[in-house]
């Protein structure tokens, strides 16, 4: 169980680092992104382990990766400015 926790935290941290490296213009500072990924990985491992029981290491890591990716994706900002269409009646 310790290896699941450690592996899920490292996996979440790696996913967050990759996202911060690839999309720095759409994410806030790394000091927020990296802990979010690690916490998402830990929570995903806990959630998967609770739901599936002793299903094995791989399903728990898949659940950790899914929740870590979802957590980091919540930090994404829109890519460009929103375009406002002006109507002719205004």
C-alpha positions as CSV (number, residue, x, y, z in Angstrom):
1,X,0.0,0.0,0.0
2,X,2.9,2.3,0.7
3,X,4.2,1.7,-2.9
4,X,0.8,2.6,-4.3
5,X,0.8,5.9,-2.4
6,X,4.3,6.7,-3.4
7,X,3.8,5.6,-7.0
8,X,0.5,7.6,-7.4
9,X,2.1,10.8,-5.9
10,X,5.1,10.5,-8.3
11,X,2.8,9.7,-11.2
12,X,0.6,12.7,-10.4
13,X,3.7,14.9,-10.0
14,X,5.1,13.7,-13.4
15,X,1.8,14.4,-15.1
16,X,1.6,17.9,-13.6
17,X,5.2,18.6,-14.6
18,X,4.5,17.5,-18.2
19,X,1.4,19.7,-18.4
20,X,3.2,22.7,-16.9
21,X,6.1,22.2,-19.3
22,X,3.9,21.8,-22.3
23,X,1.2,24.4,-21.5
24,X,2.9,27.1,-19.4
25,X,0.8,29.9,-21.0
26,X,-2.5,28.2,-20.0
27,X,-1.6,27.2,-16.4
28,X,-0.9,29.1,-13.3
29,X,2.5,29.1,-11.6
30,X,4.2,25.7,-11.1
31,X,4.0,26.0,-7.3
32,X,0.3,25.5,-7.7
33,X,0.2,23.0,-10.6
34,X,2.7,20.4,-9.1
35,X,1.1,19.9,-5.7
36,X,-2.3,19.7,-7.5
37,X,-1.1,16.8,-9.6
38,X,0.4,15.0,-6.6
39,X,-2.7,15.5,-4.5
40,X,-4.9,14.3,-7.4
41,X,-2.8,11.2,-7.9
42,X,-3.0,10.4,-4.2
43,X,-6.7,11.0,-4.1
44,X,-7.2,8.9,-7.3
45,X,-5.2,6.0,-5.8
46,X,-7.3,6.2,-2.6
47,X,-10.6,6.4,-4.6
48,X,-9.6,3.5,-6.8
49,X,-8.3,1.3,-4.0
50,X,-11.5,2.0,-2.0
51,X,-13.7,1.1,-5.0
52,X,-11.9,-1.9,-6.3
53,X,-10.2,-3.3,-3.1
54,X,-7.1,-5.3,-3.7
55,X,-7.4,-5.3,-7.5
56,X,-3.7,-4.8,-8.1
57,X,-1.1,-2.1,-8.7
58,X,-2.0,-1.3,-12.3
59,X,-5.7,-0.4,-11.8
60,X,-4.8,1.8,-8.9
61,X,-2.2,3.6,-11.0
62,X,-4.7,4.1,-13.8
63,X,-7.2,5.6,-11.4
64,X,-4.5,7.8,-9.9
65,X,-3.5,9.0,-13.4
66,X,-7.0,9.8,-14.4
67,X,-7.8,11.8,-11.3
68,X,-4.5,13.6,-11.4
69,X,-5.1,14.6,-15.0
70,X,-8.6,15.7,-14.2
71,X,-7.3,17.8,-11.3
72,X,-4.7,19.5,-13.3
73,X,-7.1,20.1,-16.2
74,X,-9.3,22.1,-13.8
75,X,-6.5,24.7,-13.6
76,X,-6.4,25.3,-17.4
77,X,-7.3,28.8,-18.6
78,X,-8.8,29.5,-22.0
79,X,-6.3,29.6,-24.8
80,X,-7.3,33.0,-26.3
81,X,-9.5,35.9,-25.6
82,X,-13.2,35.4,-25.9
83,X,-14.6,37.0,-28.9
84,X,-17.7,39.1,-28.4
85,X,-20.0,39.6,-31.3
86,X,-21.7,43.0,-31.4
87,X,-25.2,43.0,-32.6
88,X,-26.4,45.7,-35.1
89,X,-29.1,46.9,-32.6
90,X,-26.7,48.1,-29.9
